Every structure is written in structure tokens, then in C-alpha cells.
Amino acid sequence: MGLVRILLWLGYSLVASAVLLAIAALVGVASLEFQQASLMAVLAAVTGLVGVLFVTASFRASTQESAAEAILFLMLFWTVVPIICSAPFYVLGATPGPVGAMFEGVSAMTTTGASTLEPEALSRTLRFWRSLLQYFGGVSAATFAVVILAALNLTGTGIHRSTLFTFKTGELFPRLVGIGRLIAAVYLLLAGVAFVLMLLGGTDTFDALCLALSGIATGGLQPVSGPLSTFLSPFSAVVLAVLCLFGAFNISVVWEALRQRRVRQAYRLFTHVEHRGLFVLIGALILVTIFFASLYNVGPAILDAVFFVSTAGYQYDVISLDMVPSPLLIMLALIGGSALSTAGGIKIIRLLLLFRHLGTDVARLSHPSRIVPVRFRKSIIEDRSFLSIWMYFFGYMLCFAFGGVALSASGLALQDSLATAAASLANIGPLLDMTLPASGLRYADFTAPQMVISTLLMLVGRVEVLVALSLILPSTWRQ
């Protein structure tokens, strides 16, 4: 039965969450926060017990899964696991209610980086937990993109296909474990290198650890409040920017560069079509920032542009992206990073394909009967394959519009609601602060309904819009 198979893999997910809770408990012990550590240990034990029961009850389930079961598991993972991982914020007293705890947990796990809490008001245990949760969410997002989303996209433009993905019927869920371990190892290696380099740059050990875990996930949550320039040296900030850029890169290209260790493969990090798109967006944002903020801010403009385009959203200096008009920032935020990455947004490759298709259609206007194939990455793509991309773009804009309307109906001004909807859906929470709303709105000012709407948008943006929308189709549930 399909539900039994889903229960099995949901149990594995809960066991993984329990391991992370146990690690956070150990950090609490090392930080001499014994009460916090004991509560985290209890949560780890309860979560692990439930996970083991799920696995035991469904261990003999068949491994022949369907696309509908994969979609349902994906949605259940991003619903159940964030709820479990949100519990520490409520149990440890960081938030007054479960809604606020859910907002914090989902924001961290979807690598959005929005928060109602000041880092200095949190214990070291919780600050580390936020960073670890961002890392877990980034690894999960990349793994699901490589395995499940690629399997659902076997035909068409193949946005999620890569050298990491090999598919055989009945091996979809088992592949999650192998690919997940590989991606976790790659990201941990990159985070470890950045951690050492930031230590050499004079960064505090705990701050360097938290930033390394959240940076590779393009998470955006900081262990210390304020601009990075107040507690990071320029060298450490550059290291963090490069780390965020790797998080926004296509994970299959990064893996091939590390595996083959050849100059030619490393060169692909700069020539891959999605990465070139990232560099173009970074360069454009740097020029715009210099235009509005002056030439004296070239250094901060470069760093902040990398942070923003990678969807991490860290700010190195106050006088930088804050000077850029809000519509431009919202537009760039919605674009996002690479398809197989921890970054949010529509994804660069989708927009590149849409522009290529649009250019072909314009070329056909002068000769309607002329056959003009769409060429992309040395292959010809049929017109019908673009339907899913146009549908995704339309669905994404529809969710953005509905989110803005819902937030406006909840009491926010129009500008604030659009900035919040974009920040939540594109998983770049710091966007709200950068748009400098005239109302002075901050996440700490959100009401419970506004937190719920923002949380839902974060989840929809992370699981891919069409996957979320497919749940409203009766045919999905009939399968």
C-alpha cells in the first residue's frame, strides 16, 4: 500500500531529525546550558522513538512507488519535519506561542532567513539549532531536487536532470538516502573549509560555525544581529560570500569538480549556463548599487550583491542594497539561483529557457511557416516541452499575487505585503528589511495570521509551486 511506503520514509526522516536534535543537545552541554540541553535531548528521544515506530511498522513495505506517492511524501516531509523541528523554539521559551515557533522553524528549514527573534536573546543551543536546521533544510532541498523532482521531470526540458540522477523503477526512495549522504558530505566539506578560513580571519569560533552551516545553505540567519561588518573581518566576509555562491551553484557541477579534480571541470564552475546567469545578475546588481549608493561603497556592494543573488540575504554594510529601489530587489529575489541548489526563487535556468523560447517565437513572426528549433545546451527542445515552464512561471506569479492579497487583507500595507510575499515565496527573508518599508515593518511586528500566511508561502516556494498546486487536483489523490 502506498501510504505504508510513505510512512516508512517519513519514519526515516524523523530519525534523521532526532539525530540533529541530539547534536544540538551536545552543543548545549558543551555550552554549559544543561537545562536547554536536557530539553533538546528529550525532544530527540521522543522524535526518534516515533520515527523508529514508523519504520518498524512499515519496514516490509513494497519499494515500488508512483509519482503521486513521491509528491505526497515530499509534501508530508515539508509539513511534518518542520513542525517537529520547530518544537525547540516553543519548548525552550524563545517564542510565546506555537505559531511563532512554527514561523521560526519553517523559516530556518526552508533557508528563508526570516526571524522575529534577536540572536542575542537566544541561548547558544538555539542559535546553533537554527544554523543546523538551515543546513538540514538546504541538503534536503537539493536532494529532493536531484531525486524526486528530476524523476517527475523525466520528459520535457529536464531542468532537474543531472549526472547525479540515475533512475530505475522502484528505486526512487532508496536513492534519496545515497544522494542525500553525498550532498550532505559535499556541503559539509565546503562549510568546514569556510569555517577554518573564517577562524583564520579572526572570527569567533561559535559565530564561524553557525555562519558556515547557514552560509552553505544560503539561509541568512545570523548568530549576531546587525550588519556583518560589525563582527566579521573583510576576509571572513569574502569567505562567507564565496560559500553562499557555492550554495547557489548547481550541486552536480560542484560535485563533478570535487570528484574529478581537474582544471577543466573546475572551469565549469564559471562557464556553466546557470552560473553565468548568476554572475550576470551579480554584476548588474553591483552596478545598480554603485549608481544609487556611490563609488565609495564598491566593496560592500560586491559582497551584498553576492549575498543577495545567492538568496542568502546577508548584509555586510547598511549603506548598500538599502539604496536600491524596492521593485528591482523584489524582481531579483524572485529569480533565484540554480535549479539543483539550496537557493530559492523561480530558478535561473527556467528564465533562460523562457527567454530562448520567446526569442524563437519572435523570429517566427516574419516567417510564420518557418521551422525554427529552440536550441539550448547543444540540444533541440520541442515547443511542447516548454508548457511546464510557462505553467510554473504562471503558477509562481499566481502564488505571489495571492500571497500579496492575503497579507494585505490581514492588515499590511500594499508595499509591505508585496515585499513580504516575495521574501517568503523566494526564500530570502532579509528582503523585507532591505526594502525599507515606510511603515517600519519588521517580522517581530507580524500578527499570528500574517505569520501563518508567510509560513505557507515559504513552504510553497521550497517544495516547488507546481508540486504544491498538484495536491488540489482530484487525479493526484485518485492515484
C-alpha positions, 0 to 999 in steps of 0.5 A, spaced: 500 500 500 502 506 498 501 510 504 505 504 508 511 506 503 510 513 505 510 512 512 516 508 512 520 514 509 517 519 513 519 514 519 526 515 516 526 522 516 524 523 523 530 519 525 534 523 521 531 529 525 532 526 532 539 525 530 540 533 529 536 534 535 541 530 539 547 534 536 544 540 538 543 537 545 551 536 545 552 543 543 548 545 549 552 541 554 558 543 551 555 550 552 554 549 559 546 550 558 544 543 561 537 545 562 536 547 554 540 541 553 536 536 557 530 539 553 533 538 546 535 531 548 528 529 550 525 532 544 530 527 540 528 521 544 521 522 543 522 524 535 526 518 534 522 513 538 516 515 533 520 515 527 523 508 529 515 506 530 514 508 523 519 504 520 518 498 524 511 498 522 512 499 515 519 496 514 516 490 509 513 495 505 513 494 497 519 499 494 515 500 488 512 507 488 508 512 483 509 519 482 503 521 486 506 517 492 513 521 491 509 528 491 505 526 497 511 524 501 515 530 499 509 534 501 508 530 508 516 531 509 515 539 508 509 539 513 511 534 518 519 535 519 518 542 520 513 542 525 517 537 529 523 541 528 520 547 530 518 544 537 525 547 540 523 554 539 516 553 543 519 548 548 525 552 550 521 559 551 524 563 545 517 564 542 510 565 546 506 561 542 506 555 537 505 559 531 511 563 532 515 557 533 512 554 527 514 561 523 521 560 526 522 553 524 519 553 517 523 559 516 530 556 518 528 549 514 526 552 508 533 557 508 528 563 508 532 567 513 526 570 516 526 571 524 522 575 529 527 573 534 534 577 536 540 572 536 542 575 542 536 573 546 537 566 544 541 561 548 547 558 544 543 551 543 538 555 539 542 559 535 546 553 533 539 549 532 537 554 527 544 554 523 543 546 523 536 546 521 538 551 515 543 546 513 538 540 514 533 544 510 538 546 504 541 538 503 534 536 503 532 541 498 537 539 493 536 532 494 529 532 493 531 536 487 536 531 484 531 525 486 524 526 486 523 532 482 528 530 476 524 523 476 517 527 475 521 531 470 523 525 466 520 528 459 520 535 457 526 540 458 529 536 464 531 542 468 532 537 474 536 532 470 543 531 472 549 526 472 547 525 479 540 522 477 540 515 475 533 512 475 530 505 475 523 503 477 522 502 484 528 505 486 526 512 487 526 512 495 532 508 496 536 513 492 534 519 496 538 516 502 545 515 497 544 522 494 542 525 500 549 522 504 553 525 498 550 532 498 550 532 505 558 530 505 559 535 499 556 541 503 559 539 509 566 539 506 565 546 503 562 549 510 568 546 514 573 549 509 569 556 510 569 555 517 577 554 518 578 560 513 573 564 517 577 562 524 583 564 520 580 571 519 579 572 526 572 570 527 569 567 533 569 560 533 561 559 535 559 565 530 564 561 524 560 555 525 553 557 525 555 562 519 558 556 515 552 551 516 547 557 514 552 560 509 552 553 505 545 553 505 544 560 503 539 561 509 541 568 512 540 567 519 545 570 523 548 568 530 549 576 531 544 581 529 546 587 525 550 588 519 556 583 518 561 588 518 560 589 525 563 582 527 566 579 521 573 581 518 573 583 510 576 576 509 571 572 513 566 576 509 569 574 502 569 567 505 562 567 507 560 570 500 564 565 496 560 559 500 553 562 499 555 562 491 557 555 492 550 554 495 547 557 489 551 553 484 548 547 481 550 541 486 552 536 480 557 541 477 560 542 484 560 535 485 563 533 478 569 538 480 570 535 487 570 528 484 574 529 478 579 534 480 581 537 474 582 544 471 577 543 466 571 541 470 573 546 475 572 551 469 565 549 469 564 552 475 564 559 471 562 557 464 556 553 466 549 556 463 546 557 470 552 560 473 553 565 468 546 567 469 548 568 476 554 572 475 550 576 470 545 578 475 551 579 480 554 584 476 548 588 474 546 588 481 553 591 483 552 596 478 545 598 480 548 599 487 554 603 485 549 608 481 544 609 487 549 608 493 556 611 490 563 609 488 565 609 495 561 603 497 564 598 491 566 593 496 560 592 500 556 592 494 560 586 491 559 582 497 551 584 498 550 583 491 553 576 492 549 575 498 543 577 495 543 573 488 545 567 492 538 568 496 542 568 502 540 575 504 546 577 508 548 584 509 555 586 510 554 594 510 547 598 511 549 603 506 548 598 500 542 594 497 538 599 502 539 604 496 536 600 491 529 601 489 524 596 492 521 593 485 528 591 482 530 587 489 523 584 489 524 582 481 531 579 483 529 575 489 524 572 485 529 569 480 533 565 484 539 561 483 540 554 480 535 549 479 539 543 483 541 548 489 539 550 496 537 557 493 530 559 492 526 563 487 523 561 480 530 558 478 535 561 473 535 556 468 527 556 467 528 564 465 533 562 460 529 557 457 523 562 457 527 567 454 530 562 448 523 560 447 520 567 446 526 569 442 524 563 437 517 565 437 519 572 435 523 570 429 517 566 427 513 572 426 516 574 419 516 567 417 510 564 420 511 557 416 518 557 418 521 551 422 525 554 427 528 549 433 529 552 440 536 550 441 539 550 448 545 546 451 547 543 444 540 540 444 533 541 440 527 542 445 520 541 442 515 547 443 511 542 447 516 541 452 516 548 454 508 548 457 511 546 464 515 552 464 510 557 462 505 553 467 510 554 473 512 561 471 504 562 471 503 558 477 509 562 481 506 569 479 499 566 481 502 564 488 505 571 489 499 575 487 495 571 492 500 571 497 500 579 496 492 579 497 492 575 503 497 579 507 494 585 505 487 583 507 490 581 514 492 588 515 499 590 511 500 595 507 500 594 499 508 595 499 509 591 505 505 585 503 508 585 496 515 585 499 513 580 504 510 575 499 516 575 495 521 574 501 517 568 503 515 565 496 523 566 494 526 564 500 530 570 502 527 573 508 532 579 509 528 582 503 523 585 507 528 589 511 532 591 505 526 594 502 525 599 507 518 599 508 515 606 510 511 603 515 517 600 519 515 593 518 519 588 521 517 580 522 517 581 530 511 586 528 507 580 524 500 578 527 499 570 528 495 570 521 500 574 517 505 569 520 501 563 518 500 566 511 508 567 510 509 560 513 505 557 507 508 561 502 515 559 504 513 552 504 510 553 497 516 556 494 521 550 497 517 544 495 516 547 488 509 551 486 507 546 481 508 540 486 504 544 491 498 546 486 498 538 484 495 536 491 488 540 489 487 536 483 482 530 484 487 525 479 493 526 484 489 523 490 485 518 485 492 515 484 
